[in-house]
Amino acid sequence: MPKIKKYETKIPAFYRRSALDLMLFTHVTVLCERYNMNLDDAILDFFDLYGISDNDFPIESALTTYNRVRNNFIWVQIQK
C-alpha cells in the first residue's frame, strides 16, 4: 500500500479506498443484509458478475478487503 501523504490523513480511510474495494463492499453488503446470503457466496457472486477469477483476486484476500472496508465504514459512521 502506498504511503499516505500528510494531508490525506484528514480523510477517513473509507474514502481513500479503491473503487474495486468499495464495489466489493457494497455488493457483498447488499447481498448479505438484504438477501441473507452468506459472505463467501456473496463474494463469489461479485466475482461471477464482474468476471473476476480466484486466481486474480483470491477469496481470502477479498474477505480481508471486505472486513477492512467494513471496519473503515463503521469508524466513519461512529465519527458522525
HELIX and SHEET records of a PDB file:
HELIX    1   1 LYS A    6  LYS A   10  5                                   5    
HELIX    2   2 ALA A   13  ARG A   16  5                                   4    
HELIX    3   3 ALA A   19  TYR A   35  1                                  17    
HELIX    4   4 LEU A   39  TYR A   50  1                                  12    
HELIX    5   5 ILE A   59  GLN A   79  1                                  21    
END                                                                             
